Amino acid sequence: METVRTLQDRIESRFPESGLGMLVKELLVVSRENVARTHWIQKPNLALRCLAAGLSLAIIALLAGMLLQIRQFKVDDYTNFIQSLEASISSVVFIGAALLFILSWENRIKRGRALKAIHELRAMAHIIDMHQLTKQPESCFAQPQPARQRMLTPFELNRYLDYCSEALALISKIAALYVQGFQDTVLLDAVDDVEDLTAGLSRKIWQKITILENLGRTLPAVQHPAGDWKAPSSAPSAAGLSPGR
């Protein structure tokens, strides 16, 4: 959370009221929610654990009762013994199936909540990628400049792309928190998918940064009017961020 807040401050100081800054602000809110979610996932569900313990005691009681009945039966009570044994085994099987269902139910509840949060982080990674798609290195050296876009100097564009890469890295680290205290193969695969996604998007961004540095050594940058970053008069909300900003 402190790292996300630091990144938000850095973006706001250089690109105030930008779409990327608003997105990282939303990421800060998500990171706070994820702290509560991970604590909830790591805690045992006491109600289900008590129910599972009760079923386990019932199985033990049935087995003990079955052993006592075996000792009481005589040789001529063979038919009654078989019927009692069959009923006891059936009860143990049914209670054991219910016990396995309850034990797996807790994992399924936690897994579903964690997968929902992972999906939210995956969506935010795609939104960050949409923000950097329109930021082309050639725009800093092209003549004439597009009038519909805010002009960025090579240094500003480098910082903007670097902030996008850092935000993707933070999304990956937030996703990894869910498997820190909850070992689940399905959830682990989902977290690995998010890490692969953010790593792939980050590689695209660093390719742009490399191209920008190479162009900066060979071409003169376009001289933009003096002044700091100025966001448009109507900034989009966090729910409808504009990819072009």
JOTAWO-V517678 format. One record per backbone hydrogen bond with DSSP energy under -1.0 kcal/mol. NH is the residue of the N-H (numbers start at 1). CO is the residue of the C=O. If there is no record, write none. Layout:
NH|CO  NH|CO
//
This chain:
5|1  6|2  7|3  8|4  9|5  10|6  11|7  12|8  13|9  14|10  15|11  18|15  22|18  23|19  24|20  25|21  26|22  27|23  28|24  29|25  30|26  31|27  32|28  33|29  34|30  35|31  36|32  37|33  38|34  39|35  40|36  41|37  42|38  43|39  46|44  49|45  50|46  51|47  52|48  53|49  54|50  55|51  56|52  57|53  58|54  59|55  60|56  61|57  62|58  63|59  64|60  65|61  66|62  67|63  68|64  69|65  70|66  71|67  72|68  73|69  77|74  81|77  82|78  83|79  84|80  85|81  86|82  87|83  88|84  89|85  90|86  91|87  92|88  93|89  94|90  95|91  96|92  97|93  98|94  99|95  100|96  101|97  102|98  103|99  104|100  105|101  106|102  108|104  109|105  110|106  111|107  112|108  113|109  114|110  115|111  116|112  117|113  118|114  119|115  120|116  121|117  122|118  123|119  124|120  125|121  126|122  127|123  128|124  129|125  130|126  131|127  132|128  136|134  139|136  140|137  141|138  157|153  158|154  159|155  160|156  161|157  162|158  163|159  164|160  165|161  166|162  167|163  168|164  169|165  170|166  171|167  172|168  173|169  174|170  175|171  176|172  178|175  180|177  188|184  189|185  190|186  191|187  192|188  193|189  194|190  195|191  196|192  197|193  198|194  199|195  200|196  201|197  202|198  203|199  204|200  205|201  206|202  207|203  208|204  209|205  210|206  211|207  212|208  213|209  214|210  215|211  216|212  219|215  222|140  245|242
//
